[in-house]
Amino acid sequence: MTILSTTRLPLLRHRDPDALFAWRDGRPVTVRAFLAAVRDLARRLPDWAYALNLCGDRLGFAVGLGAALLRRQISLLPPNDTPAMLHQLAEAYPGLVCLTDAGRSHPGLDCLAALPPDGLERAAATALGGEPAFDELAFPADQVAAIAFTSGSTGRPMPQVKSWGTLVRSVQGAGAALGIEALGAAGLVGTVPHQHMYGLESVVLLALQHGLVLHGGRPLFPADIAASLDSVGPRRLLVTTPVHLQALLADDTALPPLDLILCATAPLAPQLASAAEARLSAPLHEIYGCSETGQLAVRRTTATAEWRCIDGLRLRQDEQGTWASGDFLDGETLLADVIALTSDTRFILHGRSADQVNIAGKRNSLAYLNHHLNSIEGVRDGVFFMPGGDEPRGNGGGTARLAALVVAPGLTAETLTARLRERIDPIFLPRPLRFVDALPRNPTGKLPREALLRLLADDTAPPRG
């Protein structure tokens, strides 16, 4: 269903201008101050087409997103801020201003601080005595709000155009499925980057569209996560990934009880979900989606293997695979996953289509192999992948081989191979098997293919055995 252009959707759902909007550096930020900062940045923005939002500060990012919408500029949300990526964006999107944290700049780009050092205080001072014009900060549903990019875990990042209506309706639907309304003005702490679709939707927009209180930082280490959760008040939720959650639970830092845990970006083992619920005294829900569609479905991992679509979304299958469509999606999108439908709104997820491998006529999935690799005692982290790309899928020749990178300081190649042989068909044993100090995970815990290939080709870390 096409969303009519006359429909306008608000930037945020906090109706009291003096309500708490965020915590930044331990200091409260009101809705009034946030809206004033949005208008202040909108006045300072040059009259260009794109705003490349590289703010690491979540509040600065949210201010940049709102100001760009107000100026009808499109926010570019890159998968990383490497010089090569920024150069590509500058060439592909002429006429962009780069929004940064105060004091930061990027060579070759026109940069502007979304929140100058005195930005919040100055904006709040100018707003005193005036009521925020909420209607002014409501935007057409069909206005292009952002261009996000796929993570690059299977190749080159690809742009994904997002309208404001698509983003808002997706986040509203996910919030309803998760029961966010019952949390009131709970504090939200996230460990994921907001330039990624998961962080954009489940951290920044979830707070904006459901009246939550945003934590301005992005803590990664267990002690920092615990301190951030402590700082946002008695009601709190954590948005994280399996990798971050595993590190948090492995640490002995005292953690406050939560009201909700959200997890995404990689398969979550049921035993990890159970441990998280017990340790944090809160239900854990996973969100399923992709950059192409945004959030699609949710489940409580300890209760069921079945995913339930967000209201308004539907799935169908044909010989090409599984297609998603719905009230806020632009047409149908072919999903890059192997899915077994139990109805047009419920399904079992079997892994990515790109994970399916066929060697010598035998089929398996990389997710299955990774599960067994990482279940071996002594393996801290590990991944299977196909160095040669797509050759094994369907060729049946048996000449291509899987490779594996493993972090396992106390194991030898012979021991690890023997333990793998007990768990998987020998045809899928990795050759080569390379031991490394760490896997090249990006901030969301994913493993970009190019980074894996570079590490595999590194002659300074030869395979053991």
Buried (B, 14 or more C-beta within 10 A) or exposed (E): EEBEEEBBBBBBBBEEBEEBBBBBEEEEBBBBBBBBBBBBBBEBBEEBBBBBBBBBBBBBBBBBBBBBBBBEBBBBBBBBBEEEBBBBBBEEBEEBBBBBBBEBEBEEBBBBBBBBEEBBEBBBEBBEEEEBEBEEBBBBBBBBBBBBBBBBBBEEBBBBEBBBBBBBBBBBBBBBBBEBEEBEBBBBBBBBBBBBBBBBBBBBBBBBBBBBBBBBBBBBBBEBBBBBBBBBBEBBBBBBBBBBBBBBBEBEEEBBEBBBBBBBBBBBBEEBBEBBBEBBEBBBBBBBBBBBBBBBBBBBBBEEEBBBBBBBBBBEBEEEEBBBBBBBBBEBBBBBBBBEEEEEBBBBBBBBBBBBBBBBEEEBBBBBBBBBBBEBEEBBBBBBBBBEBEBBBEBEEEEBBBBBBBBBEEBEBEBBBEBBEEBBEEEBBBEBBBBBEEBBBBBBBBBBBEBBBEBBEEEEBEBBE
